Amino acid sequence: MTAQLETIAQAMVAEGKGILAADESTGTIEKRFDTIGAQCTEENRRDYREMLFRAHDAMSNCVSGVILYDETLRQKARDGTPISKVISDTGALPGIKVDTGAKDLAHCPGEKITEGLDGLRERFAEYYGLGARFAKWRAVITIGTDIPSGTCIQANAHALARYAALAQEANIVPIVEPEVLMDGPHDIARCLEVTEAALNALYAELGAQRVLLEGTILKPNMVLSGTACGTQAGVEEVAEQTVKCFQRCIPEAVPGICFLSGGQSDEAATAHLSAMNAMFDTPWKLSFSYGRALQAAALKAWGGKPENEAAAQAAFSHRAKMNSLATSGKWNTDVEKAA
Ligand code: 13P
């Protein structure tokens, strides 16, 4: 069991590869579809995602795994092939989002706790049977006046660790995602402070729950200036502060760190990742697990129309290739433009 978890975790951060987060809940994908005027039907959700998973170049060269929503893991492609097989045929691993969302945390105004632990052992067994080899659980931490509280950081770290232990028991690699949101006027120093507190609490809880770190992947935010902060830190400062934070908090046994994009522009998410890999030699692989920053251009090119599939696949492949280059620090604006 231990060996399988380690092998899968290593495969998730194989050279030049990262993760495609395509696990938007129905409500979230509806918001994305609204931006292109597409109807949020089950068929359209399937067609859009099938289009991405059949982008062969991107999938076989740049994507190690895909995080799916429950509905997608159970769907069949237009030709009747299970979607999970469409993915595994490209060499990528199917994964599953298992949390049931962030809800208001009692006694903590403005803060969230992620739910989904009840019945999770049974759900993991079923997901394994459906082909999932890794999973994701996202905690949400908000920066604001007097928040986050220690209560919120602690409760979310505990839930992440309970989830991670259950995942490993089912032979599934847990992606642990403590997302510190980028919204707000806070500066980069405040983001560093909060991210550090969240990661310290997380690794303490993972230890307490006996989670095998070699069989986990961390999905963190980058250390950034708040979106409404008057002074925006540049690319090199973001790279420095993020890696400094990780050096303080993340054990070397963790095989890989796959960032969320969190609302950064496509190019900013790529530039930051590339700068980290160009500037630092780290004990963990630094890669991507982007949702919006991998899909935005493809979604726009698709526009809900079957005749645009090839153009949308080209847009996805381009973004995937740029992020693949970023995993070895080789992205720059020239390669972005040349392609
Ligand atoms: P974004 O990259 O769009 O933040 O999504 C990643 C994700 O899976 C959030 O849980």
Residues whose N, C-alpha, C, O or C-beta is under 5 A from the ligand:
A	BS01	13P	A21 R138 L260 S261 G262 G263 S289 Y290 G291 R292 A293
